[in-house]
Amino acid sequence: MLPAVALPHRSPEPLSFQGEHLRRLTALARIALEIRRLSLVGIYHAGSGHPGGSLSCADILAALYGAELAISPAEPQDEGRDRFVLSKGHAAPALYAAWAAVGLLDPAQVKSLRKLGSPMQGHPHVLDAPLAETSTGSLGQGFSAAIGMAIGLRHRHIPARVYTLLGDGELQEGEVWEGAMCAAHYRLSNLCALIDYNKLQSDDLNANIMGLEPLADKWRAFGWHVEELDGHDLGALLDALRRASEHGKGPSVLICNTVKGRGVPFMEGKPHWHGSVKIKEDEIFRALAALGMGEDEIREAVHGG
Ligand SMILES: Cc1ncc(C[n+]2csc(CCOP(=O)(O)OP(=O)(O)O)c2C)c(N)n1
């Protein structure tokens, strides 16, 4: 079954525009679905990985790679490209899947996830996978690197933007709050952070380990433009990303409420599916079926080369 497509917000725009908007959202929903499927196929073949946090951020990555990021497939490393840093680097399967879903990578490559010599390592490594803007995996560091990139672009008068995705558990790293201070101090309006607020970290709820609330107030107090939204609503994501890009006074953060494991009912909200977990054969069949794949397609994904 395809995931529901979020309807566009009521708007006074003419119907032709609304039709175009709806087609765009349908295309993005398709990309998000592909990200979910390819993430799980990669993790299954690797025999380990992080399914929960890959599935929770699939819609965010679809909105970014499918619509927001100015990256040319012909010249993905052009100096003027927008940058994306996956600060929650353990969701690498979703990042590779997003590249594949938008034509930046051969989808067959996701099956080499975590294999010796593969560019698709368990966490993005810039020397193996040059589309990764920097190596991430040590939580907190990608956010700092993204801030450095935003400062660097400004110094060089390059009008590109920098986007970075953080996990909510990641926000417990002190480095994040040093970065938050720094980005606001330098009024980095070319920087947009997104938080995959799925409320779970490795083994338990954030609230039981180290609570984050009132999260939006904390970012506001640090001087950021803050929006809270449903991180599975593609229309809301596009709207918030547009407002962030128009906010010229400093950095923006989008607090995206999500569900860990989203799209696969038996994985949703279950700490067990954080990682590094092996997906068994019967589980991958059930998971891909839940993501709308037919039996032959699943067999090909699981047993094919
Ligand atoms: C500095 C650092 N400490 C610990 C880890 C191990 N680790 C990997 S993922 C994770 C939990 C992250 O939770 P969250 O950011 O909420 O990720 P999500 O739920 O979105 O997958 C931890 C502690 C790490 N990668 N880096």
The ligand as an SDF file (V2000), in Angstrom:
LIG
                    3D

 26 27  0  0  0  0  0  0  0  0999 V2000
   29.3600   10.6230   19.8650 C   0  0  0  0  0  0  0  0  0  0  0  0
   28.5450    9.3730   19.7050 C   0  0  0  0  0  0  0  0  0  0  0  0
   28.1070    8.7210   20.8040 N   0  0  0  0  0  0  0  0  0  0  0  0
   27.3780    7.5800   20.6780 C   0  0  0  0  0  0  0  0  0  0  0  0
   27.0920    7.0820   19.4360 C   0  0  0  0  0  0  0  0  0  0  0  0
   26.3270    5.7750   19.3050 C   0  0  0  0  0  0  0  0  0  0  0  0
   24.9650    6.0060   18.8080 N   0  0  0  0  0  0  0  0  0  0  0  0
   24.6550    5.7710   17.5090 C   0  0  0  0  0  0  0  0  0  0  0  0
   23.0590    6.1360   17.1610 S   0  0  0  0  0  0  0  0  0  0  0  0
   22.7550    6.5720   18.7660 C   0  0  0  0  0  0  0  0  0  0  0  0
   21.3910    7.0520   19.1840 C   0  0  0  0  0  0  0  0  0  0  0  0
   21.0080    8.2530   18.4200 C   0  0  0  0  0  0  0  0  0  0  0  0
   19.6770    8.6150   18.6720 O   0  0  0  0  0  0  0  0  0  0  0  0
   18.9710    9.6280   17.7000 P   0  0  0  0  0  0  0  0  0  0  0  0
   19.8780   10.7600   17.4410 O   0  0  0  0  0  0  0  0  0  0  0  0
   17.6550    9.9480   18.2840 O   0  0  0  0  0  0  0  0  0  0  0  0
   18.8540    8.8010   16.3670 O   0  0  0  0  0  0  0  0  0  0  0  0
   17.5660    8.1790   15.6580 P   0  0  0  0  0  0  0  0  0  0  0  0
   16.5740    7.8030   16.7140 O   0  0  0  0  0  0  0  0  0  0  0  0
   17.0190    9.2440   14.7820 O   0  0  0  0  0  0  0  0  0  0  0  0
   18.0800    7.0140   14.8760 O   0  0  0  0  0  0  0  0  0  0  0  0
   23.8940    6.4510   19.5380 C   0  0  0  0  0  0  0  0  0  0  0  0
   23.9790    6.7580   20.9820 C   0  0  0  0  0  0  0  0  0  0  0  0
   27.5820    7.7870   18.3160 C   0  0  0  0  0  0  0  0  0  0  0  0
   27.3260    7.3760   17.0700 N   0  0  0  0  0  0  0  0  0  0  0  0
   28.2740    8.9450   18.4620 N   0  0  0  0  0  0  0  0  0  0  0  0
  1  2  1  0
  2  3  1  0
  2 26  2  0
  3  4  2  0
  4  5  1  0
  5  6  1  0
  5 24  2  0
  6  7  1  0
  7  8  2  0
  7 22  1  0
  8  9  1  0
  9 10  1  0
 10 11  1  0
 10 22  2  0
 11 12  1  0
 12 13  1  0
 13 14  1  0
 14 15  2  0
 14 16  1  0
 14 17  1  0
 17 18  1  0
 18 19  2  0
 18 20  1  0
 18 21  1  0
 22 23  1  0
 24 25  1  0
 24 26  1  0
M  CHG  1   7   1
M  END
$$$$
